[in-house]
């Protein structure tokens, strides 16, 4: 599992999104952006954050370190903001911690980073069906001159249909993905090359290792997968099925950007 760190202090909320993440300090002396299990989107977005973040790491993209933040609701007693109190009280146990990158700034339209990075980001978002890397919300940071990818909770949308039972992996495997609104579309000039390289780095074994990082408490039972291990196996089947197809991969991002 990803490392577990106990929350020692809630610092401040980040009011940039509806889920109200917050800056917290941990007992390892680290500072993290905490994404709470008690937020409206539920624990599945935390699963997506871990899975897609680790996929990014495996294909050579920079993304902040992730930890499981063990939160004692007693911390809420010291918060004056009632909305923050409610969120802390609703989030006992393990929440997601994203390493805070001090001094990082958002993507502003320039891409002074390594060759092929934009194509890798586009590939990652197409593979995981991420709909949240647009100009409205780039979810990209620059830190020490490098591009970092963040905020992947909107990916892997297929698992939001699972409360009714595990769905068919083939549907996700063949589901197309549109690059038209992607923030890095005009930079992704080497997508076929990136596709060839990345497919050599991922397989069923890699997906199994990635899902092993997800805490059991975030893998809520659904019909057809009543245990954490059964849920992990379902994610592996879906990712493996998608990797075995190419319908979701944009054919010519540069041409799409010119339209």
C-alpha positions as CSV (number, residue, x, y, z in Angstrom):
1,X,0.0,0.0,0.0
2,X,1.1,3.6,-0.4
3,X,2.8,4.8,2.8
4,X,0.6,5.9,5.7
5,X,1.1,9.2,7.5
6,X,-0.8,10.5,10.5
7,X,-2.2,14.0,10.2
8,X,-1.0,16.3,13.0
9,X,-2.4,19.6,11.9
10,X,-5.0,21.0,9.5
11,X,-3.5,24.2,8.0
12,X,-5.9,25.8,5.5
13,X,-8.6,24.9,3.0
14,X,-8.1,25.1,-0.8
15,X,-11.3,26.6,-2.1
16,X,-10.5,26.1,-5.8
17,X,-12.8,23.1,-6.3
18,X,-16.1,21.7,-5.0
19,X,-14.4,18.9,-2.9
20,X,-12.6,21.4,-0.6
21,X,-9.2,19.8,-0.3
22,X,-7.0,21.2,2.4
23,X,-3.3,21.7,3.3
24,X,-2.3,19.5,6.3
25,X,0.9,18.5,8.1
26,X,1.9,15.0,8.9
27,X,3.9,13.2,11.5
28,X,6.7,12.7,9.0
29,X,7.1,16.5,9.0
30,X,5.7,16.6,5.4
31,X,3.1,19.0,4.1
32,X,0.3,17.5,1.9
33,X,-2.7,18.5,-0.1
34,X,-5.4,16.3,1.6
35,X,-8.3,15.0,-0.5
36,X,-10.9,13.8,1.9
37,X,-12.8,10.5,1.7
38,X,-15.9,12.4,3.1
39,X,-16.1,14.8,0.2
40,X,-19.1,14.5,-2.1
41,X,-17.3,12.5,-4.8
42,X,-16.5,9.6,-2.5
43,X,-13.6,7.2,-2.2
44,X,-13.6,6.2,-5.9
45,X,-11.9,9.4,-6.9
46,X,-9.1,8.6,-4.4
47,X,-8.7,5.2,-6.1
48,X,-8.4,7.0,-9.5
49,X,-5.8,9.4,-8.1
50,X,-3.6,6.5,-6.9
51,X,-4.0,4.4,-10.1
52,X,-3.5,7.2,-12.6
53,X,-0.8,8.9,-10.6
54,X,1.2,5.6,-10.5
55,X,0.6,5.0,-14.2
56,X,2.0,8.5,-14.8
57,X,5.1,7.7,-12.8
58,X,5.6,4.4,-14.6
59,X,5.5,6.0,-18.1
60,X,8.0,8.6,-17.1
61,X,5.9,11.6,-16.1
62,X,6.5,13.7,-12.9
63,X,3.7,13.6,-10.4
64,X,3.7,14.3,-6.6
65,X,4.3,11.5,-4.1
66,X,1.0,10.1,-2.7
67,X,0.4,8.9,0.8
68,X,-2.6,7.7,2.8
69,X,-3.3,10.3,5.5
70,X,-4.7,8.8,8.7
71,X,-7.1,11.5,10.1
72,X,-8.4,11.6,13.6
73,X,-11.6,13.7,13.6
74,X,-10.5,15.2,16.9
75,X,-8.6,17.7,14.8
76,X,-12.0,19.2,13.8
77,X,-12.4,20.5,17.4
78,X,-9.8,23.2,16.7
79,X,-11.3,24.5,13.4
80,X,-13.6,27.5,13.4
81,X,-15.0,26.9,9.9
82,X,-18.1,24.8,10.2
83,X,-17.8,23.5,6.6
84,X,-14.2,22.3,7.4
85,X,-15.4,20.8,10.7
86,X,-18.1,18.8,8.8
87,X,-15.6,17.5,6.3
88,X,-13.1,16.5,8.9
89,X,-15.7,14.7,10.9
90,X,-16.9,12.9,7.8
91,X,-13.4,11.7,6.9
92,X,-12.0,9.5,9.7
93,X,-9.4,7.0,8.8
94,X,-7.4,7.0,5.5
95,X,-7.6,10.0,3.2
96,X,-5.4,10.8,0.2
97,X,-2.3,13.0,0.7
98,X,-0.6,14.6,-2.3
99,X,2.9,16.0,-1.6
100,X,2.7,19.8,-1.6
101,X,5.1,21.4,-4.1
102,X,6.0,24.8,-2.6
103,X,6.5,27.5,-5.1
104,X,4.9,25.6,-8.0
105,X,2.9,27.6,-10.5
106,X,0.2,26.6,-13.0
107,X,0.6,25.9,-16.7
108,X,0.4,29.2,-18.7
109,X,0.6,28.0,-22.3
110,X,4.4,27.6,-22.5
111,X,5.9,24.1,-22.4
112,X,9.7,24.5,-21.5
113,X,10.1,20.8,-20.7
114,X,11.5,17.5,-22.1
115,X,10.8,16.3,-25.6
116,X,7.7,14.0,-25.8
117,X,6.2,14.9,-22.4
118,X,3.1,16.4,-24.0
119,X,2.5,13.3,-26.0
120,X,2.9,11.1,-22.8
121,X,0.4,13.3,-20.9
122,X,-2.1,13.1,-23.8
123,X,-1.6,9.3,-24.0
124,X,-2.2,8.9,-20.2
125,X,-5.4,11.0,-20.3
126,X,-6.7,9.1,-23.4
127,X,-6.0,5.7,-21.8
128,X,-7.6,6.6,-18.5
129,X,-10.5,8.6,-20.1
130,X,-9.5,11.7,-18.1
131,X,-11.9,14.5,-18.9
132,X,-10.2,17.1,-16.7
133,X,-7.1,18.4,-18.4
134,X,-8.6,21.3,-20.4
135,X,-7.7,25.0,-20.6
136,X,-10.4,25.6,-18.0
137,X,-8.6,23.3,-15.6
138,X,-5.2,22.2,-16.8
139,X,-4.2,20.2,-13.7
140,X,-0.5,20.8,-14.6
141,X,2.1,22.5,-12.5
142,X,5.6,23.7,-13.2
143,X,8.1,23.0,-10.4
144,X,11.9,23.5,-10.7
145,X,11.5,23.9,-14.4
146,X,9.7,20.6,-15.0
147,X,6.1,19.8,-15.8
148,X,4.1,17.9,-13.1
149,X,0.7,16.2,-13.7
150,X,-1.8,16.4,-10.8
151,X,-5.5,15.8,-10.0
152,X,-6.7,12.6,-11.7
153,X,-9.9,11.9,-9.8
154,X,-12.0,12.5,-12.9
155,X,-10.4,9.6,-14.7
156,X,-11.5,5.9,-14.8
157,X,-15.1,7.0,-15.0
158,X,-16.3,3.4,-15.5
159,X,-16.1,2.6,-11.8
160,X,-18.9,5.1,-11.0
161,X,-21.3,2.6,-12.7
162,X,-20.2,-0.3,-10.4
163,X,-22.7,0.2,-7.5
164,X,-25.1,-1.6,-9.8
165,X,-22.5,-4.4,-10.4
166,X,-19.3,-4.8,-12.3
167,X,-19.8,-3.7,-15.9
168,X,-18.3,-5.2,-19.1
169,X,-14.6,-4.3,-19.6
170,X,-15.0,-4.4,-23.4
171,X,-17.1,-1.3,-23.3
172,X,-14.4,0.7,-21.7
173,X,-11.7,-0.9,-23.8
174,X,-13.4,0.3,-27.0
175,X,-14.7,3.7,-25.7
176,X,-13.3,6.5,-27.8
177,X,-11.8,9.6,-26.2
178,X,-11.8,13.1,-27.7
179,X,-8.7,15.2,-27.5
180,X,-10.4,18.4,-28.8
181,X,-10.4,20.2,-25.4
182,X,-7.1,18.9,-24.1
183,X,-4.7,21.6,-22.9
184,X,-1.6,20.0,-24.5
185,X,-3.2,19.0,-27.8
186,X,-1.1,21.4,-29.9
187,X,2.1,20.1,-28.3
188,X,1.5,16.4,-28.8
189,X,3.5,15.8,-32.0
190,X,4.9,12.4,-31.2
191,X,1.8,10.4,-30.0
192,X,2.5,7.3,-32.1
193,X,6.1,7.2,-30.8
194,X,4.8,7.7,-27.2
195,X,2.2,4.9,-27.7
196,X,4.9,2.5,-28.8
197,X,7.1,3.2,-25.9
198,X,4.5,3.2,-23.2
199,X,2.9,0.0,-24.3
200,X,6.2,-1.7,-23.6
201,X,6.1,-0.4,-20.0
202,X,2.6,-1.6,-19.0
203,X,0.9,-5.0,-18.8
204,X,-1.4,-7.0,-16.5
205,X,1.5,-7.5,-14.0
206,X,2.2,-3.7,-13.8
207,X,-1.5,-3.0,-13.3
208,X,-1.7,-5.6,-10.5
209,X,1.3,-3.9,-8.8
210,X,-0.4,-0.5,-9.1
211,X,-3.7,-1.7,-7.6
212,X,-1.9,-3.2,-4.7
213,X,-1.0,0.4,-3.7
214,X,-4.7,1.3,-3.1
215,X,-5.8,1.0,0.6
216,X,-8.5,-1.7,1.2
217,X,-10.8,0.8,2.9
218,X,-11.2,2.7,-0.4
219,X,-12.3,-0.4,-2.3
220,X,-16.0,-0.6,-1.3
221,X,-17.8,-3.8,-2.2
222,X,-20.1,-3.9,-5.2
223,X,-22.2,-6.7,-6.6
224,X,-19.8,-9.2,-8.3
225,X,-16.8,-7.9,-6.3
226,X,-17.4,-8.0,-2.6
227,X,-13.8,-7.9,-1.4
228,X,-10.9,-5.5,-1.9
229,X,-9.0,-8.2,-3.9
230,X,-12.0,-8.8,-6.2
231,X,-12.2,-5.0,-6.8
232,X,-8.5,-4.8,-7.6
233,X,-8.9,-7.7,-10.0
234,X,-11.8,-5.9,-11.7
235,X,-9.6,-2.7,-12.2
236,X,-6.8,-4.8,-13.6
237,X,-9.2,-6.4,-16.1
238,X,-10.5,-3.1,-17.3
239,X,-7.0,-1.6,-17.7
240,X,-5.7,-4.7,-19.4
241,X,-8.6,-4.7,-21.8
242,X,-8.1,-1.1,-22.7
243,X,-4.4,-1.6,-23.3
244,X,-5.3,-4.3,-25.7
245,X,-7.1,-1.9,-28.0
246,X,-6.3,1.4,-29.7
247,X,-9.8,2.8,-30.6
248,X,-9.4,5.3,-27.7
249,X,-6.1,6.7,-29.0
250,X,-6.4,10.0,-31.0
251,X,-5.2,9.4,-34.6
252,X,-3.8,12.8,-35.3
253,X,-3.8,15.3,-32.4
254,X,-1.9,18.0,-34.4
255,X,-4.6,17.9,-37.1
256,X,-7.3,18.1,-34.5
257,X,-5.6,21.1,-32.9
258,X,-5.7,22.9,-36.3
259,X,-9.4,22.5,-36.7
